[in-house]
């Protein structure tokens, strides 16, 4: 019986493994598959699509990070504030400070003011009642940033969003008659004698035969009543007061008086009065005297005594006899004559006051017919405290009467008319102080 032989195996290769079988490729089938591929597949679209998707994801992540970072940097500190930096849109860009304002409870800051009264039964000073303000308006102002003509605002910065003190774009309006924002200076109020407080014509209205006479009579009643401002209570009064560091207005149109107080639309440039008052500290113990004049008139009251009365009109001292000081004064400082203007500044009586003493002062001037107006107020200092033949000898030069050392307007620095005045007045600045209610 023969044994069955196993099928013949292919010969072994070099490694002992069977040799590779030949690869049979169907070329027709391969061509058919290639012909069925799309144009997108031929360009390698699958890989490109994956790459595009990955890049889009990275771009979205980057945009989200950039927007988040920009938003955080654009946020403002809610309690930060800006400086005025020149004020208004016309000034430099306001700087942002990191100082944080501590929020306050408006109820704790809105207190009912006490009525100021005099403790002296013989005092002639009369203080008006303080205005009453509702809690609602105080809370609104405190929480809303202030919409009144308070601290500068607008694009000029400051606390609040109001227009700022004075006129235009958050600027503090400063005129020769004073500014609407300040703490050191004489407080000035403007009155129009031609109309009542309700804007009705008075006998002083221009055009009437007795108009100027009626105006002068009202001014005389003010002086006869002890310089009491209640004598002007029935006449039109400027809504805002001005703070002045000096009373020195070189010759200019009388329209600038009402314009400085912001009432040029309500007041014609005649028959008006500007009244300034305050308490000042005497800078030196040497004798001094006021020197000045006004178009149309100017009066100064020092410690409730008339210390100067001069101009085209005189109301209390027409002959230079200052009875309150027991002095008759005839001296003038002459200046160049100019058409329609005064050609000299008159001297008042010598005043002795101790350095550091605090003295009330009032300055009042006005314009009668209109046209051109000016007012000048300076001082002359004595060379020493010794009298020569019963009279103090003055330095012979003038110093601007000042109650603060703030920068002066250019019109004051160069007043013209041949005036030579020490405008800095170093050592002779009568700084304003708080007025004592009991004085």
C-alpha positions as a Markdown table, in Angstrom:
| # | Residue | x | y | z |
|---|---|---|---|---|
| 1 | Unk | 0.0 | 0.0 | 0.0 |
| 2 | Unk | 1.5 | 3.1 | -1.1 |
| 3 | Unk | 1.6 | 6.1 | 1.2 |
| 4 | Unk | -0.1 | 9.2 | 0.0 |
| 5 | Unk | 2.3 | 12.0 | -0.5 |
| 6 | Unk | 1.5 | 15.5 | 0.8 |
| 7 | Unk | 1.0 | 18.1 | -1.8 |
| 8 | Unk | 4.1 | 19.7 | -3.1 |
| 9 | Unk | 5.0 | 22.8 | -1.2 |
| 10 | Unk | 6.6 | 25.7 | -2.9 |
| 11 | Unk | 10.3 | 25.9 | -2.3 |
| 12 | Unk | 11.5 | 27.7 | 0.7 |
| 13 | Unk | 13.0 | 31.1 | 0.4 |
| 14 | Unk | 16.2 | 32.3 | 1.8 |
| 15 | Unk | 14.7 | 32.8 | 5.3 |
| 16 | Unk | 13.0 | 29.6 | 5.4 |
| 17 | Unk | 9.7 | 31.2 | 4.6 |
| 18 | Unk | 7.7 | 30.5 | 1.6 |
| 19 | Unk | 8.5 | 32.9 | -1.3 |
| 20 | Unk | 6.1 | 35.7 | -1.9 |
| 21 | Unk | 3.3 | 35.1 | -4.2 |
| 22 | Unk | 3.1 | 37.4 | -7.2 |
| 23 | Unk | 0.7 | 40.4 | -6.8 |
| 24 | Unk | -2.0 | 40.4 | -9.4 |
| 25 | Unk | -3.4 | 43.9 | -10.1 |
| 26 | Unk | -6.5 | 44.5 | -12.0 |
| 27 | Unk | -5.7 | 47.6 | -14.0 |
| 28 | Unk | -9.2 | 48.0 | -15.3 |
| 29 | Unk | -10.7 | 48.1 | -11.9 |
| 30 | Unk | -8.1 | 50.6 | -10.6 |
| 31 | Unk | -8.8 | 52.9 | -13.5 |
| 32 | Unk | -12.5 | 52.8 | -12.7 |
| 33 | Unk | -12.0 | 53.7 | -9.1 |
| 34 | Unk | -9.8 | 56.6 | -10.0 |
| 35 | Unk | -12.2 | 57.9 | -12.5 |
| 36 | Unk | -15.0 | 58.0 | -9.8 |
| 37 | Unk | -13.0 | 60.3 | -7.4 |
| 38 | Unk | -14.3 | 63.9 | -7.2 |
| 39 | Unk | -12.3 | 67.0 | -8.1 |
| 40 | Unk | -12.3 | 68.1 | -4.3 |
| 41 | Unk | -10.8 | 64.6 | -3.4 |
| 42 | Unk | -8.2 | 64.9 | -6.1 |
| 43 | Unk | -7.0 | 68.2 | -4.6 |
| 44 | Unk | -6.8 | 66.7 | -1.1 |
| 45 | Unk | -9.9 | 68.5 | 0.2 |
| 46 | Unk | -10.4 | 66.3 | 3.2 |
| 47 | Unk | -7.1 | 67.4 | 4.8 |
| 48 | Unk | -7.7 | 71.0 | 3.8 |
| 49 | Unk | -11.1 | 71.0 | 5.5 |
| 50 | Unk | -9.7 | 69.7 | 8.7 |
| 51 | Unk | -6.9 | 72.3 | 8.7 |
| 52 | Unk | -9.4 | 75.1 | 8.1 |
| 53 | Unk | -11.6 | 73.9 | 10.9 |
| 54 | Unk | -8.7 | 73.9 | 13.3 |
| 55 | Unk | -7.6 | 77.4 | 12.3 |
| 56 | Unk | -11.2 | 78.7 | 12.8 |
| 57 | Unk | -11.3 | 77.3 | 16.3 |
| 58 | Unk | -8.0 | 79.0 | 17.1 |
| 59 | Unk | -9.2 | 82.4 | 15.7 |
| 60 | Unk | -12.4 | 82.2 | 17.7 |
| 61 | Unk | -10.4 | 81.6 | 20.9 |
| 62 | Unk | -8.1 | 84.4 | 20.2 |
| 63 | Unk | -10.9 | 86.9 | 19.5 |
| 64 | Unk | -12.7 | 85.9 | 22.7 |
| 65 | Unk | -9.4 | 86.6 | 24.7 |
| 66 | Unk | -8.8 | 90.0 | 23.0 |
| 67 | Unk | -12.4 | 91.2 | 23.5 |
| 68 | Unk | -12.4 | 90.1 | 27.1 |
| 69 | Unk | -9.1 | 91.9 | 27.8 |
| 70 | Unk | -10.2 | 95.1 | 26.1 |
| 71 | Unk | -13.5 | 95.2 | 27.9 |
| 72 | Unk | -11.8 | 94.9 | 31.3 |
| 73 | Unk | -9.3 | 97.7 | 30.5 |
| 74 | Unk | -12.1 | 100.0 | 29.3 |
| 75 | Unk | -14.0 | 99.8 | 32.5 |
| 76 | Unk | -13.7 | 102.9 | 34.8 |
| 77 | Unk | -13.5 | 103.1 | 38.5 |
| 78 | Unk | -17.0 | 104.1 | 39.5 |
| 79 | Unk | -15.8 | 106.3 | 42.3 |
| 80 | Unk | -12.9 | 108.0 | 40.5 |
| 81 | Unk | -13.0 | 111.6 | 39.5 |
| 82 | Unk | -11.3 | 113.9 | 37.0 |
| 83 | Unk | -9.6 | 117.2 | 37.3 |
| 84 | Unk | -10.9 | 120.2 | 35.4 |
| 85 | Unk | -7.5 | 120.4 | 33.5 |
| 86 | Unk | -8.4 | 123.8 | 32.0 |
| 87 | Unk | -12.1 | 123.1 | 32.0 |
| 88 | Unk | -14.6 | 122.4 | 29.3 |
| 89 | Unk | -14.2 | 121.1 | 25.8 |
| 90 | Unk | -11.7 | 123.8 | 25.0 |
| 91 | Unk | -9.3 | 122.7 | 27.8 |
| 92 | Unk | -6.8 | 119.8 | 27.8 |
| 93 | Unk | -8.1 | 116.3 | 28.3 |
| 94 | Unk | -9.0 | 115.8 | 31.9 |
| 95 | Unk | -6.6 | 113.5 | 33.8 |
| 96 | Unk | -8.1 | 110.5 | 35.6 |
| 97 | Unk | -7.0 | 110.1 | 39.2 |
| 98 | Unk | -7.1 | 106.9 | 41.2 |
| 99 | Unk | -8.3 | 108.6 | 44.3 |
| 100 | Unk | -11.4 | 106.9 | 45.5 |
| 101 | Unk | -14.3 | 108.9 | 46.9 |
| 102 | Unk | -15.9 | 107.4 | 49.9 |
| 103 | Unk | -19.6 | 107.1 | 49.4 |
| 104 | Unk | -21.6 | 109.0 | 51.9 |
| 105 | Unk | -25.1 | 108.6 | 53.1 |
| 106 | Unk | -26.9 | 111.7 | 51.8 |
| 107 | Unk | -29.0 | 111.8 | 54.9 |
| 108 | Unk | -25.9 | 112.4 | 57.0 |
| 109 | Unk | -24.6 | 115.2 | 54.9 |
| 110 | Unk | -27.9 | 117.1 | 54.5 |
| 111 | Unk | -28.3 | 118.9 | 57.7 |
| 112 | Unk | -30.6 | 121.7 | 58.5 |
| 113 | Unk | -28.6 | 124.9 | 58.7 |
| 114 | Unk | -28.9 | 127.0 | 61.9 |
| 115 | Unk | -30.0 | 130.6 | 61.6 |
| 116 | Unk | -27.1 | 133.0 | 62.1 |
| 117 | Unk | -28.0 | 135.8 | 64.4 |
| 118 | Unk | -26.2 | 138.6 | 66.1 |
| 119 | Unk | -25.4 | 138.4 | 69.8 |
| 120 | Unk | -24.9 | 142.1 | 70.0 |
| 121 | Unk | -28.2 | 143.9 | 70.6 |
| 122 | Unk | -26.7 | 147.2 | 69.1 |
| 123 | Unk | -25.3 | 145.6 | 66.0 |
| 124 | Unk | -26.3 | 147.4 | 62.8 |
| 125 | Unk | -25.5 | 144.4 | 60.5 |
| 126 | Unk | -28.5 | 142.6 | 59.2 |
| 127 | Unk | -28.1 | 139.1 | 57.8 |
| 128 | Unk | -30.6 | 137.6 | 55.4 |
| 129 | Unk | -32.3 | 134.3 | 56.1 |
| 130 | Unk | -30.6 | 131.3 | 54.9 |
| 131 | Unk | -32.3 | 129.7 | 51.9 |
| 132 | Unk | -34.2 | 126.5 | 52.7 |
| 133 | Unk | -33.4 | 123.4 | 50.6 |
| 134 | Unk | -35.5 | 120.3 | 50.6 |
| 135 | Unk | -34.0 | 116.9 | 51.5 |
| 136 | Unk | -35.2 | 115.6 | 48.1 |
| 137 | Unk | -33.1 | 118.2 | 46.2 |
| 138 | Unk | -30.1 | 117.5 | 48.4 |
| 139 | Unk | -30.3 | 113.8 | 47.8 |
| 140 | Unk | -30.7 | 114.3 | 44.1 |
| 141 | Unk | -27.6 | 116.5 | 44.0 |
| 142 | Unk | -25.5 | 114.2 | 46.1 |
| 143 | Unk | -26.5 | 111.0 | 44.2 |
| 144 | Unk | -26.7 | 112.4 | 40.7 |
| 145 | Unk | -23.4 | 114.2 | 40.5 |
| 146 | Unk | -24.8 | 117.6 | 40.6 |
| 147 | Unk | -26.8 | 119.2 | 37.7 |
| 148 | Unk | -26.6 | 122.8 | 39.0 |
| 149 | Unk | -23.9 | 125.4 | 38.3 |
| 150 | Unk | -21.7 | 123.7 | 40.8 |
| 151 | Unk | -18.3 | 122.2 | 40.4 |
| 152 | Unk | -17.0 | 122.2 | 36.9 |
| 153 | Unk | -18.2 | 119.4 | 34.7 |
| 154 | Unk | -18.9 | 118.8 | 31.0 |
| 155 | Unk | -16.0 | 117.5 | 29.2 |
| 156 | Unk | -13.7 | 119.6 | 31.4 |
| 157 | Unk | -14.0 | 117.2 | 34.3 |
| 158 | Unk | -14.7 | 118.0 | 37.9 |
| 159 | Unk | -17.3 | 116.5 | 40.2 |
| 160 | Unk | -20.7 | 116.4 | 38.6 |
| 161 | Unk | -22.0 | 116.7 | 35.1 |
| 162 | Unk | -23.2 | 120.3 | 35.3 |
| 163 | Unk | -22.0 | 123.0 | 33.0 |
| 164 | Unk | -19.6 | 124.3 | 35.6 |
| 165 | Unk | -19.4 | 127.6 | 37.3 |
| 166 | Unk | -19.8 | 130.4 | 34.9 |
| 167 | Unk | -20.3 | 130.1 | 31.2 |
| 168 | Unk | -19.4 | 127.6 | 28.6 |
| 169 | Unk | -18.0 | 124.1 | 28.6 |
| 170 | Unk | -17.2 | 123.7 | 32.3 |
| 171 | Unk | -15.0 | 126.7 | 32.6 |
| 172 | Unk | -14.9 | 128.9 | 35.6 |
| 173 | Unk | -15.9 | 132.3 | 34.2 |
| 174 | Unk | -13.5 | 134.9 | 35.5 |
| 175 | Unk | -14.1 | 138.6 | 34.8 |
| 176 | Unk | -12.7 | 141.9 | 36.0 |
| 177 | Unk | -15.7 | 141.9 | 38.4 |
| 178 | Unk | -14.8 | 138.6 | 39.9 |
| 179 | Unk | -15.4 | 134.9 | 39.4 |
| 180 | Unk | -18.3 | 132.6 | 40.2 |
| 181 | Unk | -16.1 | 130.1 | 41.9 |
| 182 | Unk | -13.9 | 131.0 | 44.8 |
| 183 | Unk | -13.5 | 131.0 | 48.6 |
| 184 | Unk | -11.1 | 133.9 | 49.1 |
| 185 | Unk | -12.4 | 137.3 | 48.1 |
| 186 | Unk | -15.1 | 139.9 | 48.6 |
| 187 | Unk | -18.7 | 138.7 | 47.7 |
| 188 | Unk | -20.3 | 141.0 | 45.1 |
| 189 | Unk | -23.9 | 141.3 | 44.3 |
| 190 | Unk | -25.5 | 143.2 | 41.3 |
| 191 | Unk | -28.7 | 145.3 | 41.5 |
| 192 | Unk | -30.6 | 146.9 | 38.7 |
| 193 | Unk | -32.5 | 149.9 | 40.0 |
| 194 | Unk | -34.5 | 150.3 | 36.8 |
| 195 | Unk | -36.7 | 147.3 | 37.5 |
| 196 | Unk | -38.3 | 145.6 | 40.4 |
| 197 | Unk | -37.6 | 142.1 | 41.6 |
| 198 | Unk | -40.5 | 141.0 | 39.4 |
| 199 | Unk | -39.1 | 142.7 | 36.3 |
| 200 | Unk | -41.4 | 145.7 | 36.4 |
| 201 | Unk | -40.2 | 149.2 | 35.4 |
| 202 | Unk | -39.4 | 151.7 | 38.2 |
| 203 | Unk | -39.2 | 155.5 | 38.2 |
| 204 | Unk | -35.4 | 155.1 | 37.5 |
| 205 | Unk | -36.2 | 153.7 | 34.0 |
| 206 | Unk | -34.3 | 155.6 | 31.3 |
| 207 | Unk | -36.4 | 157.9 | 29.2 |
| 208 | Unk | -38.3 | 159.5 | 32.1 |
| 209 | Unk | -37.4 | 163.0 | 33.1 |
| 210 | Unk | -36.8 | 162.0 | 36.7 |
| 211 | Unk | -35.0 | 158.7 | 35.9 |
| 212 | Unk | -31.5 | 159.7 | 37.1 |
| 213 | Unk | -32.9 | 161.5 | 40.1 |
| 214 | Unk | -34.9 | 158.4 | 41.2 |
| 215 | Unk | -31.8 | 156.2 | 40.8 |
| 216 | Unk | -29.7 | 158.6 | 43.0 |
| 217 | Unk | -32.4 | 158.7 | 45.6 |
| 218 | Unk | -32.4 | 154.9 | 46.0 |
| 219 | Unk | -28.6 | 154.9 | 46.5 |
| 220 | Unk | -28.9 | 157.7 | 49.1 |
| 221 | Unk | -31.5 | 155.7 | 51.0 |
| 222 | Unk | -29.1 | 152.7 | 51.1 |
| 223 | Unk | -26.5 | 154.9 | 52.7 |
| 224 | Unk | -29.0 | 156.6 | 55.1 |
| 225 | Unk | -30.2 | 153.2 | 56.2 |
| 226 | Unk | -26.7 | 152.2 | 57.4 |
| 227 | Unk | -25.6 | 150.4 | 54.2 |
| 228 | Unk | -28.4 | 147.8 | 54.7 |
| 229 | Unk | -28.9 | 145.7 | 51.6 |
| 230 | Unk | -32.6 | 145.4 | 52.4 |
| 231 | Unk | -32.9 | 148.8 | 50.8 |
| 232 | Unk | -32.3 | 147.1 | 47.5 |
| 233 | Unk | -34.6 | 144.1 | 48.2 |
| 234 | Unk | -37.4 | 145.4 | 46.0 |
| 235 | Unk | -35.1 | 145.7 | 42.9 |
| 236 | Unk | -33.8 | 143.2 | 40.4 |
| 237 | Unk | -30.9 | 141.2 | 41.8 |
| 238 | Unk | -28.5 | 139.0 | 39.9 |
| 239 | Unk | -29.1 | 135.3 | 40.6 |
| 240 | Unk | -25.4 | 134.7 | 41.1 |
| 241 | Unk | -22.8 | 136.5 | 43.2 |
| 242 | Unk | -19.1 | 137.0 | 42.2 |
| 243 | Unk | -16.0 | 136.6 | 44.3 |
| 244 | Unk | -13.5 | 139.4 | 43.7 |
| 245 | Unk | -9.8 | 139.5 | 44.7 |
| 246 | Unk | -9.6 | 143.2 | 43.9 |
| 247 | Unk | -11.9 | 146.1 | 42.7 |
| 248 | Unk | -10.1 | 147.4 | 39.7 |
| 249 | Unk | -12.0 | 147.7 | 36.3 |
| 250 | Unk | -10.2 | 149.8 | 33.7 |
| 251 | Unk | -12.4 | 151.9 | 31.4 |
| 252 | Unk | -14.8 | 149.8 | 29.3 |
| 253 | Unk | -18.4 | 149.7 | 28.0 |
| 254 | Unk | -20.9 | 149.8 | 30.8 |
| 255 | Unk | -22.5 | 146.6 | 29.3 |
| 256 | Unk | -19.7 | 144.6 | 30.9 |
| 257 | Unk | -21.0 | 145.1 | 34.4 |
| 258 | Unk | -24.3 | 143.2 | 33.8 |
| 259 | Unk | -22.5 | 140.7 | 31.5 |
| 260 | Unk | -20.0 | 139.8 | 34.3 |
| 261 | Unk | -22.9 | 138.8 | 36.6 |
| 262 | Unk | -24.6 | 136.9 | 33.7 |
| 263 | Unk | -27.6 | 139.2 | 33.4 |
| 264 | Unk | -26.8 | 141.1 | 30.2 |
| 265 | Unk | -30.1 | 139.9 | 28.6 |
| 266 | Unk | -32.2 | 141.2 | 31.5 |
| 267 | Unk | -30.4 | 144.4 | 32.4 |
| 268 | Unk | -29.6 | 147.4 | 30.2 |
| 269 | Unk | -26.2 | 149.1 | 30.9 |
| 270 | Unk | -27.3 | 152.0 | 33.1 |
| 271 | Unk | -28.6 | 152.7 | 36.6 |
| 272 | Unk | -27.0 | 149.6 | 38.1 |
| 273 | Unk | -25.2 | 149.0 | 41.4 |
| 274 | Unk | -22.4 | 146.5 | 42.4 |
| 275 | Unk | -22.0 | 145.9 | 46.1 |
| 276 | Unk | -19.1 | 143.9 | 47.6 |
| 277 | Unk | -18.5 | 143.0 | 51.2 |
| 278 | Unk | -16.4 | 140.8 | 53.5 |
| 279 | Unk | -14.0 | 140.8 | 56.4 |
| 280 | Unk | -10.3 | 141.2 | 55.9 |
| 281 | Unk | -7.2 | 140.7 | 58.0 |
| 282 | Unk | -4.8 | 143.7 | 58.2 |
| 283 | Unk | -1.4 | 142.7 | 56.8 |
| 284 | Unk | 0.8 | 145.4 | 58.4 |
| 285 | Unk | 0.6 | 147.9 | 61.3 |
| 286 | Unk | 1.7 | 150.9 | 59.2 |
| 287 | Unk | -0.9 | 153.5 | 58.4 |
| 288 | Unk | -2.4 | 153.3 | 55.0 |
| 289 | Unk | -5.2 | 155.0 | 53.0 |
| 290 | Unk | -7.5 | 154.1 | 50.1 |
| 291 | Unk | -6.9 | 155.8 | 46.8 |
| 292 | Unk | -9.3 | 155.5 | 43.9 |
| 293 | Unk | -12.3 | 156.7 | 42.0 |
| 294 | Unk | -15.2 | 155.5 | 40.0 |
| 295 | Unk | -17.2 | 156.3 | 36.9 |
| 296 | Unk | -19.7 | 157.2 | 37.9 |
| 297 | Unk | -19.1 | 156.7 | 41.6 |
| 298 | Unk | -17.3 | 154.7 | 44.3 |
| 299 | Unk | -17.5 | 154.4 | 48.1 |
| 300 | Unk | -15.5 | 152.4 | 50.6 |
| 301 | Unk | -16.6 | 151.7 | 54.1 |
| 302 | Unk | -13.9 | 150.4 | 56.5 |
| 303 | Unk | -14.9 | 149.2 | 59.9 |
| 304 | Unk | -18.3 | 150.9 | 59.3 |
| 305 | Unk | -16.6 | 154.2 | 58.6 |
| 306 | Unk | -16.6 | 155.9 | 55.2 |
| 307 | Unk | -13.0 | 155.7 | 54.0 |
| 308 | Unk | -13.4 | 156.9 | 50.4 |
| 309 | Unk | -16.0 | 158.7 | 48.3 |
| 310 | Unk | -15.1 | 159.8 | 44.8 |
| 311 | Unk | -16.1 | 159.8 | 41.2 |
| 312 | Unk | -18.2 | 162.0 | 39.0 |
| 313 | Unk | -20.8 | 161.9 | 41.8 |
| 314 | Unk | -20.3 | 162.1 | 45.5 |
| 315 | Unk | -22.9 | 160.9 | 48.0 |
| 316 | Unk | -21.4 | 161.2 | 51.5 |
| 317 | Unk | -18.2 | 163.2 | 51.3 |
| 318 | Unk | -18.5 | 165.9 | 48.6 |
| 319 | Unk | -15.8 | 168.2 | 50.2 |
| 320 | Unk | -13.1 | 165.7 | 51.4 |
| 321 | Unk | -14.2 | 166.1 | 55.0 |
| 322 | Unk | -14.1 | 162.5 | 56.4 |
| 323 | Unk | -15.8 | 163.1 | 59.7 |
| 324 | Unk | -15.6 | 159.5 | 60.8 |
| 325 | Unk | -11.8 | 159.8 | 60.8 |
| 326 | Unk | -11.7 | 163.5 | 61.7 |
| 327 | Unk | -9.6 | 164.3 | 58.6 |
| 328 | Unk | -10.0 | 166.6 | 55.7 |
| 329 | Unk | -8.3 | 165.2 | 52.6 |
| 330 | Unk | -7.5 | 167.2 | 49.5 |
| 331 | Unk | -4.7 | 165.1 | 47.9 |
| 332 | Unk | -5.1 | 163.4 | 44.5 |
| 333 | Unk | -2.9 | 161.1 | 42.4 |
| 334 | Unk | -3.1 | 162.6 | 38.9 |
| 335 | Unk | -3.1 | 160.5 | 35.8 |
| 336 | Unk | -3.3 | 161.1 | 32.1 |
| 337 | Unk | -6.5 | 162.6 | 30.9 |
| 338 | Unk | -8.6 | 160.6 | 28.5 |
| 339 | Unk | -11.9 | 161.8 | 26.9 |
| 340 | Unk | -14.8 | 160.8 | 29.0 |
| 341 | Unk | -12.7 | 159.5 | 31.9 |
| 342 | Unk | -11.4 | 160.8 | 35.3 |
| 343 | Unk | -7.9 | 162.2 | 35.3 |
| 344 | Unk | -7.1 | 161.6 | 38.9 |
| 345 | Unk | -7.5 | 159.1 | 41.8 |
| 346 | Unk | -8.6 | 160.7 | 45.1 |
| 347 | Unk | -7.0 | 159.9 | 48.5 |
| 348 | Unk | -9.0 | 158.9 | 51.5 |
| 349 | Unk | -8.1 | 159.5 | 55.2 |
| 350 | Unk | -5.2 | 157.7 | 56.8 |
| 351 | Unk | -6.2 | 154.5 | 58.6 |
| 352 | Unk | -4.4 | 153.1 | 61.7 |
| 353 | Unk | -5.0 | 149.4 | 62.2 |
| 354 | Unk | -3.0 | 146.7 | 64.0 |
| 355 | Unk | -1.5 | 143.9 | 62.0 |
| 356 | Unk | -3.7 | 140.8 | 62.3 |
| 357 | Unk | -6.9 | 142.6 | 63.2 |
| 358 | Unk | -10.0 | 141.6 | 61.3 |
| 359 | Unk | -12.1 | 144.4 | 59.9 |
| 360 | Unk | -15.3 | 144.4 | 57.9 |
| 361 | Unk | -15.2 | 146.2 | 54.6 |
| 362 | Unk | -17.8 | 147.2 | 52.0 |
| 363 | Unk | -17.2 | 148.6 | 48.5 |
| 364 | Unk | -20.0 | 149.8 | 46.3 |
| 365 | Unk | -20.0 | 151.5 | 42.9 |
| 366 | Unk | -22.4 | 152.1 | 40.1 |
| 367 | Unk | -23.1 | 153.4 | 36.6 |
| 368 | Unk | -25.7 | 156.1 | 36.2 |
| 369 | Unk | -26.3 | 157.1 | 32.5 |
| 370 | Unk | -24.6 | 154.2 | 30.8 |
| 371 | Unk | -21.9 | 154.4 | 28.1 |
| 372 | Unk | -18.4 | 153.9 | 29.7 |
| 373 | Unk | -17.7 | 152.7 | 33.2 |
| 374 | Unk | -14.6 | 152.1 | 35.3 |
| 375 | Unk | -13.5 | 151.8 | 38.9 |
| 376 | Unk | -10.1 | 151.9 | 40.5 |
| 377 | Unk | -9.1 | 151.0 | 44.0 |
| 378 | Unk | -5.6 | 151.1 | 45.4 |
| 379 | Unk | -3.8 | 152.0 | 48.7 |
| 380 | Unk | -0.9 | 154.3 | 49.7 |
| 381 | Unk | 1.2 | 153.2 | 52.6 |
| 382 | Unk | 2.9 | 155.6 | 55.0 |
| 383 | Unk | 6.7 | 155.7 | 55.2 |
| 384 | Unk | 6.5 | 155.3 | 59.0 |
| 385 | Unk | 4.1 | 155.5 | 61.9 |
| 386 | Unk | 5.4 | 158.9 | 62.8 |
| 387 | Unk | 3.5 | 162.1 | 61.8 |
| 388 | Unk | 5.2 | 165.0 | 60.2 |
| 389 | Unk | 3.5 | 168.3 | 61.1 |
| 390 | Unk | 0.5 | 166.3 | 62.1 |
| 391 | Unk | 0.3 | 164.4 | 58.9 |
| 392 | Unk | 1.7 | 161.0 | 57.8 |
| 393 | Unk | 4.1 | 161.0 | 54.9 |
| 394 | Unk | 3.1 | 158.6 | 52.2 |
| 395 | Unk | 5.4 | 156.5 | 50.1 |
| 396 | Unk | 4.2 | 158.4 | 47.0 |
| 397 | Unk | 3.5 | 155.2 | 45.1 |
| 398 | Unk | 0.4 | 153.1 | 45.0 |
| 399 | Unk | -0.3 | 149.4 | 45.6 |
| 400 | Unk | -3.3 | 147.5 | 44.2 |
| 401 | Unk | -5.8 | 146.8 | 46.9 |
| 402 | Unk | -6.0 | 143.0 | 47.0 |
| 403 | Unk | -7.6 | 140.4 | 49.2 |
| 404 | Unk | -6.0 | 137.4 | 47.7 |
| 405 | Unk | -2.9 | 136.5 | 45.6 |
| 406 | Unk | -4.6 | 134.8 | 42.7 |
| 407 | Unk | -3.4 | 135.6 | 39.2 |
| 408 | Unk | -4.7 | 138.9 | 37.8 |
| 409 | Unk | -6.4 | 139.4 | 34.5 |
| 410 | Unk | -4.2 | 140.9 | 31.8 |
| 411 | Unk | -6.4 | 144.0 | 31.7 |
| 412 | Unk | -5.5 | 144.8 | 35.3 |
| 413 | Unk | -1.7 | 144.2 | 34.8 |
| 414 | Unk | -1.7 | 146.9 | 32.0 |
| 415 | Unk | -4.5 | 149.3 | 32.9 |
| 416 | Unk | -3.3 | 152.2 | 30.7 |
| 417 | Unk | -4.2 | 155.8 | 31.5 |
| 418 | Unk | -0.7 | 156.5 | 32.8 |
| 419 | Unk | -1.3 | 154.5 | 36.0 |
| 420 | Unk | 1.8 | 153.2 | 37.8 |
| 421 | Unk | 0.6 | 150.8 | 40.5 |
| 422 | Unk | 2.4 | 147.9 | 42.2 |
| 423 | Unk | 0.0 | 145.2 | 41.2 |
| 424 | Unk | 1.7 | 142.5 | 43.3 |
| 425 | Unk | 1.3 | 144.4 | 46.5 |
| 426 | Unk | 3.7 | 142.0 | 48.3 |
| 427 | Unk | 3.2 | 142.2 | 52.1 |
| 428 | Unk | 0.0 | 144.2 | 51.7 |
| 429 | Unk | -2.6 | 141.7 | 50.7 |
| 430 | Unk | -5.7 | 142.0 | 52.9 |
| 431 | Unk | -6.7 | 138.4 | 53.0 |
| 432 | Unk | -10.4 | 137.6 | 53.6 |
| 433 | Unk | -11.5 | 135.7 | 56.7 |
| 434 | Unk | -14.7 | 134.3 | 58.0 |
| 435 | Unk | -17.0 | 137.0 | 59.3 |
| 436 | Unk | -18.0 | 136.8 | 62.9 |
| 437 | Unk | -21.8 | 136.7 | 63.4 |
| 438 | Unk | -21.5 | 138.5 | 66.7 |
| 439 | Unk | -19.6 | 141.4 | 65.4 |
